[in-house]
Amino acid sequence: MDKILLIIQREYLVRVKKKSFIIMTFLGPLLIGGIWGVSIWLSVKDDENRVIEVIDESGLFSNAYDSKGNLTFIPAGTSLEQAKQDVRDERYYALLYIPKIDIENPEGIKLYSKKGLSISVEGAVENKLKKEIEDKKLIRAGIDKQILEKIDTDVSVSTLNLSEGEGEEGSSAGVSYIVGFASAFIIYLSIFIYGVQVMRGVIEEKTNRIIEVIISSVKPFQLMLGKIIGIAFVGLTQFLLWIIFGFIVSSLVFSISGADKLAEQQAQTQLEQQIPNTMNKAKLNSEIQAALSTINFPLIFATFLFYFLGGYLIYSALFAAVGAASDSDTDAQQFMMPITIPLILSFVLAQGIIRDPDGSLAFWLSMIPLTSPIIMMVRIPFHPPVWQILLSMSLLLLGFLGIVWIAARIYRVGILMYGKKVTYKELGRWLFYKS
């Protein structure tokens, strides 16, 4: 046990002291925050008010010159040619020309601009015209528009999960979707990053012949286990530091880039305009708090750590075996594909599992050790039965023990094998070699 602890300490300290680890630990959140900040800034910048001139020969816009989101429609007091020249001179963002049309077959409407229009602007103009034409049709049919507006009703449904006995638990599909998919993505990415580190570490020690010196002092299984656990602690350290720095960076980005302004604008466009802004904000905050209250964050955090470590340990053991059986990254490619297929498949299927978290496919994939770290984390926010969670955890532990045994049998032979192309058939023989 002391030797394993020494290997864990060595693997951990060697990696956390590297400049690359220190740089990426600080640079990672900054890069993510920078990308996020730029996207928010561009969204806020793109939300600047744009003025569109309107030449209306049909009379559709006679009483409709108002703002539509970030677009303002104003009547043009000049001829069509002069209005086009105003757009060329960038006095106005665009020119909307509406000839005399039949509202039953509105054709010939044109939208002029100097630069290419975005899909959102084109869609907003089309929706504006659609609404005005529909209003004209309602008036022609003798239907009171105000009555229709009063009939239009927002319905909010609260979803509750009936637990055993008399209990009821609130649920929010939207928040569960975000939390589940984010957790699965982090596990998926971490397994690839740190699992490959284990494989490359084994290959490096093998090609440098350092492994021959190390094996003289420790057993191959102790070396493999120490390397896997040591790099696991490296991953957890970097992950926790990313959370801390990410929270600080995201707070700064949110306050500097104008994300609060963007969030407020988006919230107000989603809620009814008739409700006062103060009520809009109160309603939005209430809905967010109610949605977040449905998520059992202590359970999410505890299960995330378990499946993060369980998934990493299983795949890193396989990656260690691949590294022992290979002399270079190129040789390792032939063995990596069968290992990564379950991982990639589970992440791809996770998007479908979210739509049916209690289906048969979701259940069986959350029980298989090679897919359960991702699939079960997708299901956890949707409140699966406790017995399924416990069964999945038990099978993951048993799967880990079995896979580590297989990986150790390959590792003990492969680390001392040089200059030979290893086949799957030979790997099978290694499993039954006696010590």
ZAMARGU-4260 file (C-alpha; in steps of 0.2 Angstrom, whole numbers, plus 5000, padded with zeros to 4 digits):
<rodrens>
0) 5000/5000/5000 | 5014/5012/5004 | 5021/5009/4987 | 5005/5013/4979 | 5004/5029/4989
5) 5021/5034/4983 | 5017/5032/4965 | 5001/5042/4968 | 5011/5056/4976 | 5023/5056/4962
10) 5011/5056/4948 | 5001/5070/4956 | 5015/5081/4960 | 5024/5079/4944 | 5009/5084/4934
15) 5003/5098/4945 | 5020/5106/4945 | 5021/5107/4926 | 5019/5124/4918 | 5006/5117/4906
20) 4995/5112/4921 | 4997/5129/4929 | 4994/5138/4913 | 4979/5128/4908 | 4971/5129/4925
25) 4971/5148/4924 | 4969/5150/4906 | 4955/5138/4904 | 4942/5148/4913 | 4948/5164/4905
30) 4947/5156/4887 | 4929/5150/4891 | 4924/5167/4899 | 4932/5176/4884 | 4922/5166/4872
35) 4906/5168/4882 | 4909/5187/4884 | 4912/5190/4866 | 4896/5181/4861 | 4886/5191/4874
40) 4895/5207/4868 | 4890/5203/4850 | 4873/5199/4855 | 4871/5215/4864 | 4879/5225/4850
45) 4868/5216/4837 | 4853/5222/4848 | 4856/5240/4844 | 4841/5249/4837 | 4839/5249/4818
50) 4828/5261/4808 | 4819/5255/4793 | 4810/5267/4781 | 4793/5261/4774 | 4785/5267/4758
55) 4768/5260/4759 | 4757/5261/4744 | 4744/5248/4751 | 4739/5257/4767 | 4744/5242/4778
60) 4756/5253/4788 | 4745/5268/4790 | 4743/5266/4809 | 4758/5254/4812 | 4774/5264/4813
65) 4781/5258/4829 | 4795/5247/4836 | 4797/5229/4834 | 4810/5222/4845 | 4826/5231/4840
70) 4818/5238/4824 | 4809/5255/4822 | 4798/5258/4807 | 4796/5275/4801 | 4787/5282/4785
75) 4797/5288/4771 | 4794/5306/4766 | 4803/5305/4749 | 4802/5295/4733 | 4807/5277/4731
80) 4823/5282/4722 | 4828/5295/4736 | 4824/5282/4749 | 4835/5270/4741 | 4849/5283/4741
85) 4847/5286/4759 | 4850/5267/4762 | 4865/5268/4751 | 4871/5283/4762 | 4868/5272/4777
90) 4856/5285/4784 | 4844/5271/4787 | 4847/5253/4790 | 4834/5247/4777 | 4820/5251/4766
95) 4803/5242/4765 | 4793/5245/4750 | 4775/5239/4749 | 4766/5241/4733 | 4747/5241/4731
100) 4744/5222/4735 | 4729/5211/4737 | 4729/5205/4755 | 4723/5188/4749 | 4739/5186/4739
105) 4752/5198/4745 | 4766/5198/4732 | 4779/5211/4727 | 4785/5217/4744 | 4803/5221/4744
110) 4816/5225/4757 | 4831/5235/4752 | 4848/5236/4762 | 4866/5241/4758 | 4872/5226/4768
115) 4866/5208/4769 | 4851/5207/4781 | 4851/5194/4795 | 4838/5180/4796 | 4832/5188/4812
120) 4829/5205/4804 | 4820/5197/4789 | 4810/5186/4800 | 4805/5201/4811 | 4799/5211/4795
125) 4789/5196/4789 | 4781/5194/4805 | 4776/5212/4806 | 4768/5212/4789 | 4760/5195/4793
130) 4752/5203/4808 | 4746/5219/4799 | 4738/5208/4785 | 4729/5197/4797 | 4722/5213/4806
135) 4716/5219/4790 | 4708/5202/4786 | 4699/5202/4803 | 4692/5219/4800 | 4686/5214/4783
140) 4678/5199/4791 | 4669/5209/4805 | 4679/5201/4819 | 4684/5212/4834 | 4703/5211/4836
145) 4701/5216/4855 | 4690/5201/4858 | 4703/5189/4851 | 4716/5197/4862 | 4706/5194/4877
150) 4703/5176/4872 | 4722/5173/4871 | 4727/5166/4887 | 4743/5160/4894 | 4743/5144/4904
155) 4757/5138/4916 | 4757/5120/4921 | 4767/5115/4937 | 4773/5097/4935 | 4774/5086/4951
160) 4782/5069/4953 | 4772/5057/4964 | 4784/5048/4975 | 4781/5033/4986 | 4768/5035/4999
165) 4759/5052/5000 | 4774/5063/4994 | 4775/5074/4979 | 4791/5082/4971 | 4791/5096/4960
170) 4800/5095/4943 | 4806/5106/4929 | 4810/5097/4912 | 4820/5112/4906 | 4831/5114/4921
175) 4833/5095/4922 | 4838/5094/4904 | 4852/5108/4907 | 4859/5100/4923 | 4859/5082/4916
180) 4866/5086/4899 | 4880/5097/4907 | 4885/5084/4919 | 4886/5071/4906 | 4896/5082/4895
185) 4909/5086/4909 | 4911/5067/4912 | 4913/5063/4894 | 4926/5077/4891 | 4935/5073/4907
190) 4937/5054/4903 | 4944/5058/4886 | 4956/5071/4893 | 4963/5062/4908 | 4961/5044/4901
195) 4973/5049/4887 | 4985/5056/4899 | 4986/5039/4907 | 4989/5031/4891 | 5003/5043/4885
200) 5011/5042/4902 | 5013/5023/4901 | 5019/5024/4883 | 5032/5038/4887 | 5039/5027/4902
205) 5039/5012/4891 | 5048/5020/4876 | 5061/5028/4888 | 5064/5011/4897 | 5061/5020/4913
210) 5048/5006/4916 | 5061/4993/4918 | 5069/5002/4933 | 5052/5005/4941 | 5046/4987/4939
215) 5061/4981/4949 | 5054/4990/4964 | 5035/4988/4963 | 5023/4976/4955 | 5015/4981/4938
220) 4997/4981/4946 | 5003/4993/4959 | 5011/5004/4946 | 4996/5005/4935 | 4984/5008/4950
225) 4995/5022/4957 | 4996/5030/4940 | 4977/5030/4937 | 4973/5036/4955 | 4986/5050/4954
230) 4980/5057/4938 | 4962/5056/4945 | 4967/5067/4959 | 4975/5079/4946 | 4959/5079/4936
235) 4949/5083/4952 | 4961/5097/4957 | 4960/5105/4940 | 4941/5103/4940 | 4938/5111/4957
240) 4950/5125/4952 | 4941/5128/4936 | 4924/5129/4946 | 4932/5142/4957 | 4940/5153/4944
245) 4925/5150/4932 | 4913/5157/4944 | 4924/5172/4947 | 4927/5175/4928 | 4909/5172/4924
250) 4904/5185/4937 | 4916/5198/4929 | 4910/5194/4911 | 4892/5195/4916 | 4894/5212/4924
255) 4906/5219/4911 | 4899/5213/4895 | 4881/5218/4897 | 4874/5201/4899 | 4862/5208/4912
260) 4855/5220/4899 | 4853/5205/4887 | 4844/5194/4899 | 4832/5208/4904 | 4828/5211/4885
265) 4825/5193/4882 | 4814/5191/4897 | 4803/5205/4893 | 4801/5199/4875 | 4795/5182/4881
270) 4783/5189/4894 | 4767/5198/4889 | 4769/5216/4886 | 4753/5221/4895 | 4760/5216/4912
275) 4771/5230/4920 | 4789/5227/4920 | 4790/5226/4939 | 4778/5211/4938 | 4788/5204/4923
280) 4804/5203/4933 | 4795/5196/4949 | 4786/5183/4939 | 4802/5178/4930 | 4812/5177/4946
285) 4799/5167/4954 | 4798/5155/4939 | 4817/5153/4940 | 4818/5150/4959 | 4803/5137/4957
290) 4812/5128/4943 | 4829/5127/4953 | 4820/5121/4969 | 4815/5105/4960 | 4833/5100/4957
295) 4841/5090/4972 | 4859/5098/4970 | 4867/5088/4985 | 4861/5072/4976 | 4867/5079/4959
300) 4884/5083/4966 | 4887/5067/4976 | 4882/5056/4961 | 4892/5067/4949 | 4908/5063/4959
305) 4904/5045/4960 | 4901/5043/4941 | 4915/5055/4937 | 4927/5044/4947 | 4919/5028/4942
310) 4919/5032/4923 | 4937/5039/4924 | 4944/5024/4933 | 4936/5011/4921 | 4942/5020/4905
315) 4959/5025/4912 | 4962/5007/4916 | 4958/5002/4898 | 4969/5017/4892 | 4983/5011/4903
320) 4982/4993/4895 | 4982/5001/4878 | 4997/5011/4882 | 5006/4996/4889 | 5002/4986/4873
325) 5008/5000/4861 | 5025/5008/4858 | 5018/5025/4851 | 5002/5035/4849 | 5000/5028/4831
330) 5000/5010/4837 | 4988/5014/4851 | 4975/5020/4838 | 4970/5002/4833 | 4965/4998/4851
335) 4957/5015/4856 | 4942/5013/4844 | 4934/4998/4853 | 4936/5007/4870 | 4929/5024/4865
340) 4914/5017/4855 | 4904/5014/4871 | 4909/5031/4877 | 4905/5041/4861 | 4889/5031/4859
345) 4882/5035/4876 | 4885/5053/4874 | 4877/5053/4857 | 4862/5043/4864 | 4861/5055/4879
350) 4852/5068/4869 | 4838/5055/4865 | 4838/5048/4883 | 4834/5066/4889 | 4817/5065/4879
355) 4813/5048/4887 | 4823/5046/4904 | 4813/5032/4910 | 4812/5021/4894 | 4819/5004/4892
360) 4835/5010/4882 | 4838/5023/4896 | 4837/5010/4910 | 4848/4997/4902 | 4862/5009/4896
365) 4862/5016/4914 | 4866/4999/4921 | 4880/4994/4909 | 4897/5000/4917 | 4904/5007/4901
370) 4889/5018/4898 | 4881/5021/4915 | 4893/5036/4920 | 4885/5047/4906 | 4868/5040/4904
375) 4864/5039/4923 | 4870/5057/4925 | 4857/5062/4912 | 4843/5053/4921 | 4847/5059/4939
380) 4839/5076/4937 | 4823/5067/4931 | 4821/5058/4948 | 4824/5040/4943 | 4819/5026/4956
385) 4832/5025/4970 | 4834/5006/4968 | 4840/5010/4950 | 4853/5022/4956 | 4859/5010/4969
390) 4859/4995/4956 | 4869/5006/4943 | 4882/5011/4956 | 4884/4993/4962 | 4886/4987/4944
395) 4899/5001/4940 | 4909/4995/4955 | 4909/4977/4950 | 4913/4983/4932 | 4927/4993/4938
400) 4935/4978/4947 | 4933/4966/4932 | 4940/4979/4920 | 4955/4983/4931 | 4958/4964/4933
405) 4958/4963/4914 | 4969/4978/4911 | 4981/4973/4924 | 4984/4956/4916 | 4988/4965/4899
410) 4998/4979/4908 | 5010/4967/4917 | 5015/4959/4900 | 5014/4974/4888 | 5025/4986/4898
415) 5040/4974/4895 | 5036/4971/4876 | 5045/4981/4864 | 5046/4983/4845 | 5032/4971/4841
420) 5015/4974/4833 | 5002/4967/4845 | 4986/4959/4839 | 4969/4956/4848 | 4973/4938/4848
425) 4989/4940/4857 | 4981/4952/4870 | 4969/4938/4873 | 4983/4926/4877 | 4991/4938/4889
430) 4976/4937/4900 | 4980/4919/4904 | 4999/4921/4906 | 5004/4915/4923 | 5015/4927/4934
</rodrens>
